[in-house]
Amino acid sequence: MILEVAILNIKKGLSSDFENTFKIAQKIISSMKGYISHDLKKCVEQDDKYILLVHWETIEDHEIGFRKSQEYQEWKTLLHSFYEPFPTVEHYR
């Protein structure tokens, strides 16, 4: 199992819109092959900051299966405009 970790810095004042949009987007990621679970947590110390944790069966399920899919294009359209700067994504065992 692989844990994808992304720190998400949201443009100032857009957290509520991001959370509402994420509720739609999470249906996309949860339908992907190799997806196990995810959790989105809001930072206590900093407004407009979140951590996204996604468990995948393999790193390929995330980096190839999801990121090279048509579904990812929809995910990207829904969420990528909220990020400032664009998040760094890392994988852990």
C-alpha atoms as one frame of an Amber mdcrd trajectory, in Angstrom:
protein
   0.000   0.000   0.000   1.166   3.524  -0.829   0.195   6.732   0.948   0.009
   9.844  -1.233   0.522  13.037   0.787  -0.267  16.494  -0.588  -0.169  19.793
   1.288  -2.804  22.019  -0.297  -2.482  25.790   0.078  -5.729  27.332  -1.103
  -5.976  30.863  -2.452  -7.004  33.272   0.305 -10.709  33.280   1.022 -11.581
  30.304  -1.204 -11.574  27.541   1.413 -15.347  27.210   1.552 -15.596  26.987
  -2.240 -12.719  24.475  -2.272 -14.409  22.264   0.332 -17.689  22.267  -1.607
 -15.927  21.451  -4.860 -13.842  18.733  -3.192 -17.065  16.972  -2.173 -17.759
  16.552  -5.895 -14.171  15.718  -6.844 -13.745  13.024  -4.193 -16.281  10.897
  -6.064 -13.868  10.872  -9.008 -10.796   9.711  -7.094 -12.717   7.152  -5.055
 -13.888   5.451  -8.258 -10.358   4.818  -9.572  -8.663   1.428  -9.813  -6.285
   0.896  -6.900  -7.913   3.539  -4.710  -8.293   2.438  -1.083  -9.274   5.531
   0.931  -8.671   9.238   1.402  -8.850  11.893   4.078  -8.833  15.680   3.731
  -7.880  17.608   6.873  -8.018  21.375   7.445  -5.049  22.968   9.197  -5.786
  24.372  12.659  -2.967  26.950  12.659  -3.300  28.308   9.120  -6.448  29.310
   7.286  -6.725  28.045   3.719  -4.335  25.100   4.259  -5.203  21.383   4.039
  -3.520  18.015   3.876  -4.814  15.342   1.522  -3.953  11.730   2.319  -4.829
   9.070  -0.246  -4.139   5.364   0.146  -3.467   3.507  -3.113  -2.698  -0.149
  -3.736   0.391   0.830  -5.785   2.194   4.008  -6.812   1.349   3.148 -10.428
  -2.364   3.238  -9.582  -1.882   6.882  -8.643   0.765   8.119 -11.053  -0.321
   6.214 -14.155  -3.850   4.913 -13.598  -5.231   8.127 -12.109  -2.995  10.901
 -13.409  -3.111   9.706 -17.025  -6.869   9.117 -17.011  -9.741  11.139 -18.416
 -11.119  11.292 -14.866  -7.974  13.151 -13.784  -8.735  15.856 -16.353 -12.083
  16.399 -14.637 -10.386  16.397 -11.188  -7.878  18.935 -12.489 -10.615  21.185
 -13.909 -12.502  21.121 -10.605  -9.612  21.659  -8.184  -6.372  22.973  -9.659
  -7.490  26.604  -9.843  -7.752  26.712  -6.017  -4.047  26.009  -5.331  -1.438
  28.689  -4.650   1.260  27.470  -5.037   0.653  24.165  -6.785   1.069  21.344
  -4.232   4.002  18.999  -3.978   2.861  15.380  -3.827   4.948  12.691  -2.140
   4.450   8.957  -1.635   5.141   6.914   1.502   5.129   3.190   2.329
